[in-house]
Amino acid sequence: MAKQPHLLVEPGDLADVALLPGDPGRVDRIADTCDESATVTQNREYKLVNATYEGQDLTICSTGVGCPSAAIAVEELHAVGVETVIRVGTTGALQSGIEIGDMVVATGAAKDEGTTGRYEADTVPAVPDYAVLSALVDSAEANDEDVHVGPVTTDDAFYAETEEYVERWEAAGLLAVEMEAAAIFSLARRKNMAAGAICTVDGNLVDGTQKGETEDDELPAKAKNNIQRAIEISLDAATTV
């Protein structure tokens, strides 16, 4: 088999389990938390590192922003033998009282995006694998995190998230909005892979709070190292799936 055209990898290059941050820069941050790591490839928005964490071999692969690039990553990871994918990201809360620094583990993702429609009907659910979901929740709770477990929405248009959209999502009981989970869940299910997602809250669209617009001394302690804590939870979960 030829190298995959975007990830530039072949069968045997990667581990069975892959963590999927959106940001290529976060790949290095996850790798730095591991015991050992080595860069495999880097191309466009995709950076891949193989690492070992507490005896577990795993791959870290960035997906870029949004479902189209995330779908490419899952397609090509599957093609070279990856079996489990875990999204590790950030999200905007949609329910009052969910605080910056809290963790959200998704039980499903509404398809407010265009990519999955090219694969299947909107009525087909975008849901995670139960074992991965459980591992993420157990890991978060073991670390005494404020973890919210429930459905999220995946949206394509970051700058078109109007008050009307937010009100509709809030009324539906969706916990948060992010940009990749629906594609990752749907593609993984279609490829007989296991998938899950944990995101840390970096703002609340209902309460009008946002980390970047708040002074550090006004933030709760859990908001100051929330990304690192989400990384550690996902790594702990990866050792059990």
FENHU-V309147 format. One line per field, one symbol per residue. psi: psi as a letter, one per 30 degrees, with the letter a starting at -180 (. if undefined). A space follows every 10 residues. Layout:
BEGIN
psi->???
END
This chain:
BEGIN
psi->klkkfefhll kffllfkkki lekeffeeee efflellkke lkkbfjkkkk lkjhfkklkk jlfakleeee eeeeeeeefg gkfkkjkjal lkkgkkfklk flkkkkflkk ihlfefffel lffkkjllke eeeeeeeeee efghljkkja klkkkeiegg ileeeeeeee ffgkelkagf eeeeeeeeef ghlkllkkkk kgljfefgkk efgkkeffkl efffheeeee eeeeeeefff .
END
